[in-house]
Amino acid sequence: MTIEDLGYNDSIAGYIIENGLKDLTPGRVTQEHRERYVVSTGVHEYEAEITGNMRFTASSREDFPAVGDWVVMMIYDTMAIIHHVLPRKTVLERQATSRPGEKQIISANVDTAFIVQSIDYNFNVNRLERYMAICLSAAIEPVLVISKTDLASEDEIRDAIARVKERHPGLKFILLSNLTRDGLDQITGYMEKGRTYCLAGSSGVGKSTLINNLMNRNILKTQEISTSTNKGRHTTAHRELIVLDNGAIIIDTPGMRELGMTDDYEGIKNTFQEIFDLTLKCRLPGCTHVNEKDCAVTEALEKGVINMNSLENFRRMQREQARFTASEAERRKKDRQFGKMAKEIMKEKKKNKF
C-alpha cells in the first residue's frame, strides 16, 4: 500500500510545501487511543504522540489529532512525534458528553457517512435526524443503512421506509442484512477508491460486522445484542480507519447513545429545510412557533404540510444548540480569565527576579 491509497493528493502535498513542513513525514491517523495514535504512511504504521508544544497551546480538544486527520511527524525508529495537524476538509463532531460547551470529533476528512440503524430495535427517525444534522453541518453526505432486515417482515420494512420518506423523501437509503448479505453489493457499489466513508450509529447495529463483510474476513470483533437490556454492547472501543480491497477508505466508530448538537446551525437548517424556510415567513421576528398568531410554521402544521414529530425534534435540537452556545461562551470566558491570570503571574515572577 502507498500513501496515495490513504487519500494523499496534490492539495495535501502542496500545503506541506507551502508551509515549510517538507522535512517532516506525512501520514494519516488510523487509530486513536486516549491521546496516543497510530499513524500510517501507507508503507509503515507508527505509534505516535503529539509534541509538548501542541499539547500546551491547544485551546480545546479540537486542536488534537483525530482519526482521518492528515498530520506531519518526526519518525524515531518505530515511534513518531506528531508536529502538526493539516487543515481538515470536513469534521464530523458532536457535543462532548459530560463536558458542556465542548466538542468531540468523531472523525475527520470524511466524504460520506453511512448512518446505520437496525430495524429490529434501533430504528428511530428522530435519532436519524440528529445524525443527518451533524453530517450536513460538516458538508458530509448522509446515507441511511437499515440493517438486520432478515429479522423483519416485509410489512415492517415497508413501514420503516414509509416513515423515512414521509419526513425526508430525498434521503438515500440502503436495506442491509449482514447475515444474508442482501444489500452489501449496493454499499460496495456506492464506495469509490480514494474517498473516505464513515460508519455511524448505536452499538449493536452491525457496523463491525458490515466492515468484516466488506473485507471478506473477520478483522473486527463483534458481539450480540444484550438480551437483558435489548441494547447493543460496545464492540468497537476506538475509532479505526481501514482501506478496503476496492480502494475505498472506511472509518469505524464506537456506538453513540448520546448525540448532542453543537453551535453549527447549518446542520439543523439543512436537515429541516422546509421548517426553517417557514420560520422566515413568520410575522413576529422572535416567534417561538408554538401559539403565536400569523405563525407560518403552525399554519403549515395544521394543514398537514409538515410533520409534527419533525417539528418537535427541530425545536428540541434548537434548544440544545442554544444551551451549547451559552455553555461554550461561559467556557471561553473562563479560559480568558485564566489566561489573563497566568500572564499576571508570569509578569510578577519576572519583576521579582530583579
N, C-alpha and C positions, 0 to 999 in steps of 0.2 A: 504494500500500500504506500502511496505517496501523500505528500501534504495537500496536493490538489484534490485527492479523494475525500479529504475532510472539508472541502469547500473553499480552499485558498484560491484567491484570484488576483487579477491585476490591481483592483482597487485596494485590497489589503496590502499588497506589496508596495504600492505607491505611497500609502500612508506611512509605512515603516521607513521608506527612504526620505520622504519629505520631512519627517520629524526626527531625523538623525538617530534612528534605532536599528540601523542595519548591522551593527556589531553584536546585537542580541539575536537569539534564535526564536523564530515564530513557532507557535503551536496552538492547539485548540484544547480547551478544558473539556475532558471527557467524564470526569467524576469529581465530586465534591464531598468531603468528609470533615465537617466542622473545621473549616479554615485550613484544611490540608487538601491538596488537589492532585489529580492525575492529569497530566498534560501530554498530548500526543503530537509528534511531528509527522505522523504518517509512517515513518520508518521505525521510530522508537517511542516508548512511553516512559515518562519520568514522574516520580513522586515530587511534588513541588510545594513550596511555601511562598508567601509574599514577603517583600522586603520590610524591614522595620519602619522605614520611612513611609511606605504605603499604609501600613497599619496606623501610624501616628497621625498622618494627615487626612485619613478617611473621615468624612463628615457624617457618613451613615453606612449601613450595610450595603447599599447600592454601589459603593465605591470598591467593594471587594469583587474578585472574580466569581463567575457563576458558570455552570455547565452550559456549553455552547459558545462561550466567550473565546475570542482570539486574544492571545497575550504574547508578549516577548519576554524571554527569560535568559538567564545565565546558567549554563549546564555545568555541573560538577559530578563527573562520573555518572552514577545512576540517579542523582538528585538534581533538582533545579530550583532556582530562586526567581520568582516572577517579579519583574520590574515595572511592567506597565500593562494595563488593560486597554485594548484598542476600542475605538468607538463602536457602540452596538447598533446594528441595523434595526433590530426590534428587541423589546424586552417584555416577556410575559411575567407579570408580577401581581401580587395580591397584598392586602393589608396583613402585616405580620401579626400572628396570633400572640396575645398577651402583651403586645408592645404597641399601645395606641400611638398613632401618628407616624409609624414606621412601616416601610415596605419590605416585602420579601420577594426576591427574584426567584421565579420558578425555573426559567431557562432563558437563554439569550440567543439572538440571531436565528429565530425560528421563522419559517415561511408559512407553514400551515399547522394548525393544531387539530388533532383528532380528539374530539370530546367523547369519551366512552361512557355510556350508561347501559347497565344490564337491564333487560326487560323484566326479569323475574322479581326484583325487589327495589331496584335503584332508580328506575325511570321517573324523572321529575322535570317538567318543563320550566318551573321556576328556577331550579338549580341550573338547568341548561342555559337560561338567560343570563345567569351570573357568569358562567364560563364564556358565553358569547361576548359579554361586556368587557371582560378583561382581555379577550383576544382582539376585539375591534378597537379598543383603546390603543393597542400597540400595532395596528395595521397588520395583524396576523389573521389569515383566513381561517374561520372555524368550519369544521366538518363534523357532523354528528355521526357516531358509530353506535348503533343499538345492538348490543351484544347478547349472547346467550339465547338467541331466537329458537334454539332447539328445545328450550324449556317452556315455550309459549305456544298457544293455539293460534290459528290463522286470524281468528277474531281479535285476539289480544294484540297481535301485531298490527292489524288494520287500525285498531283503536289508537295505538301509540302513534302511528303515522298521522292519523287524522288530527290528533292533539297538537302535534308539531306544526302541521300545515295550517291549522287554524290560526296560530299565533305568529308563525314565521314561515310563510309559504315559499320564500326564496332560499331557505337554508338547505344546503346539500346534506344528504344523509345516506348511510350505508347500513344494511342489515347484515349482521355477522353471527355465525356460530363457530366458535373455536373448536368445537367438538367435531362437527361435520365438515368444517372449513368452507361452508357456504358464505359467500361474500368476500372471502380472502382475495380472490382474483380482482375484485373491484378496488380493494385497497392497494394492492401491488400495482395495478394499472394506473392508479392515481399518482403514485410516487415517482418522482423523476430523479435521475442521477445528479448529485451535487447540491440538491435542495435539502433543507433541514425541516423535519417534521417532529412533532412532539405529541406524546400521549398524555392526556389529562383526564382525571376522573377520580372517583372514590376508590377506596380499597376493595378488592374482590370483584371488580367488574370485568377482569380478564385482560388487563393491559400487558402484563408479563407473558401470559400465555399467547397473546397476539404476537408479541415480538419473537417468541420461540417458534411460532408457526411461520412467521416471515423469514426467519433464519433457517428453518427446517432442522433445527436441533435445539436441545434444551440448554440455553445459556443463562436463563434467569430462573430463580426459584419461584414456585407457585404454591398457593395454598387454597383450601376450600373456604367457603363462607362459614362463619361460626353458626352452629345450629342453635346456640342459646340466645344469641342477640340478633341473628339474621343480618349481621353487618360483616363487611369484609375485614379479614385480618391483614395487617400491613405486611406485604411481601417485599416490595421494593423499599429499602431503608434509605436509599440515597438516589440522587439523580445520576443518570448514566447515558452517555452518548455512544451510539453504535452505528457502524457503517454496514448496511445490508449488502447482500450479494449483487443486487441490481444497481448499486452505487448511491442509492438514496441514504440519507442520514436521519436517524431517528433518536429521540431522547425519551427515555422512560422516566417517569417521576413518581414519587411516593403518593399514595392516596391522600386526598384532601377532603376533610369533612367540613372545614370552615373556609369560606371564600369571600372575605370582606372586601368592600370596594375601597379604592384609593381616590386620589384627587383628580384623576383624569376623567372629565365629564364626557369626553368624546365617545368613550365606550358605551356608556348608558344611552347617550343620544343616538348612536348608530344602531344599538340593539332595539330601542323603542322609537324608531324614527317617526312613525305615524303619530304616536302620542306626543312626542317632542314638537312636531310641526303644529299640532293642535294647540299646544301651550302658548305658541306665539300669536295665536288668534284671540286669546282671552282678552276681555276688555280691561280688567284690572292688572297692572304690572306685577303685583305681588300675589296673584291668585294661587290658592293652595289646591284648587281643583277638587274641592270637597263639597261645599254648599253655596258658593258664591253665585250671584246672578250673572248671566251672559258669559258663562264659562264654556268655552268650546269643547273642553275635554268631557265634562259631564253630559253635555248635549249629545256628543258622539256616542257616549256610553249608553244613554237612554235609547238611541236609535239603533244600537247594536253594531255600530261601525267598529268599535274597539272592544277588546276582551277585558272583563272585569279583573280576572286573575293577573293579566299582564299589567293593568293599571296599578293594582295593589303592589305588585312586585317592583314596578317603576318607582312608586312613592317610597317603598321600603329602602331601595337601593340609593335613592337620592338622600334620604335621611342618614344612611350610613356614611355616604360621601361627605355630608356636611359635618358629621361628628369627626371623621378622619381629618378633614381640613382644619377644624378647630384644634384637635389634638396635635397636629403637625405644627401649627402656628405656636402653640404653647411650648412644644419641644424645642423649636428653633429659638424661641425667646430665652429659654433656659440655657441653651448652648451658647448664645451670645453673651449672656450674663457670666457663664463660666469662663468663656474666652477672655472677657474683659478682666475678670478677677485674676486669671492666670497671668495676663500681661502686667497687671499691677504688682503681683508678687515678684515676677522677674525683674521689674523695674526697681522694686525696693531692694532686692538682693544685690543688684548691680551698684546701687547707691551706697549700700553698707560695706562694699568691698573697699571703698576709698575713704 
